[in-house]
Amino acid sequence: MPVVFRSGGFRFFFYANEGSPREPTHIHVERGEQQAKLWLRPEVSIAYNDGFNARALREMLKLVEANRERIEKAWNDFFG
């Protein structure tokens, strides 16, 4: 699972086997036992959340928004 970046104790990554057909571009986030998945388009939004509080989700959304192009580039470079 390629890690795109780490920040604020979060690990931002995607799975190498994202399914067939592949879902639209998104990013998974982990911190400890907590996990979330965020869509990148049409706007950054939470697909699911398992354990993060509202404050962590807001921080995560800001980080993904600020790094959206970086995430999309990593996704496109990996999946072609």
C-alpha positions as semicolon CSV with decimal commas, in nm:
position;residue;x (nm);y (nm);z (nm)
1;M;0,000;0,000;0,000
2;P;0,174;0,313;-0,122
3;V;0,204;0,585;0,141
4;V;0,161;0,926;-0,019
5;F;0,257;1,133;0,286
6;R;0,247;1,155;0,664
7;S;0,144;1,457;0,865
8;G;0,013;1,531;1,213
9;G;0,038;1,166;1,313
10;F;-0,179;1,064;1,015
11;R;-0,067;0,826;0,743
12;F;-0,221;0,900;0,400
13;F;-0,216;0,605;0,161
14;F;-0,406;0,398;-0,091
15;Y;-0,425;0,025;-0,144
16;A;-0,244;-0,127;-0,440
17;N;-0,545;-0,350;-0,513
18;E;-0,815;-0,082;-0,517
19;G;-1,065;-0,315;-0,682
20;S;-1,207;-0,382;-1,022
21;P;-1,357;-0,168;-1,144
22;R;-1,142;0,080;-0,952
23;E;-1,323;0,338;-0,744
24;P;-1,271;0,708;-0,817
25;T;-0,959;0,868;-0,673
26;H;-0,958;0,864;-0,295
27;I;-0,718;0,841;-0,001
28;H;-0,717;0,626;0,311
29;V;-0,602;0,772;0,642
30;E;-0,485;0,591;0,955
31;R;-0,370;0,696;1,297
32;G;-0,333;0,412;1,543
33;E;-0,649;0,201;1,523
34;Q;-0,853;0,483;1,364
35;Q;-0,926;0,476;0,992
36;A;-1,103;0,690;0,736
37;K;-1,145;0,715;0,361
38;L;-1,183;1,045;0,177
39;W;-1,301;1,116;-0,177
40;L;-1,103;1,381;-0,365
41;R;-1,362;1,491;-0,622
42;P;-1,584;1,672;-0,685
43;E;-1,482;1,807;-0,345
44;V;-1,286;1,654;-0,060
45;S;-1,535;1,461;0,151
46;I;-1,546;1,174;0,397
47;A;-1,646;0,837;0,250
48;Y;-1,626;0,663;0,589
49;N;-1,488;0,720;0,935
50;D;-1,400;0,461;1,196
51;G;-1,295;0,628;1,519
52;F;-1,181;0,980;1,436
53;N;-1,341;1,266;1,629
54;A;-1,471;1,583;1,461
55;R;-1,151;1,778;1,528
56;A;-0,931;1,510;1,368
57;L;-1,166;1,490;1,068
58;R;-1,145;1,867;1,014
59;E;-0,765;1,852;1,030
60;M;-0,760;1,558;0,791
61;L;-0,991;1,733;0,543
62;K;-0,763;2,039;0,541
63;L;-0,454;1,826;0,485
64;V;-0,614;1,637;0,198
65;E;-0,741;1,960;0,041
66;A;-0,393;2,114;0,064
67;N;-0,233;1,801;-0,086
68;R;-0,502;1,699;-0,335
69;E;-0,279;1,747;-0,642
70;R;0,001;1,549;-0,478
71;I;-0,241;1,265;-0,396
72;E;-0,387;1,262;-0,747
73;K;-0,040;1,256;-0,902
74;A;0,065;0,963;-0,682
75;W;-0,259;0,779;-0,770
76;N;-0,217;0,839;-1,146
77;D;0,154;0,749;-1,139
78;F;0,076;0,422;-0,960
79;F;-0,237;0,313;-1,147
80;G;-0,145;0,469;-1,481
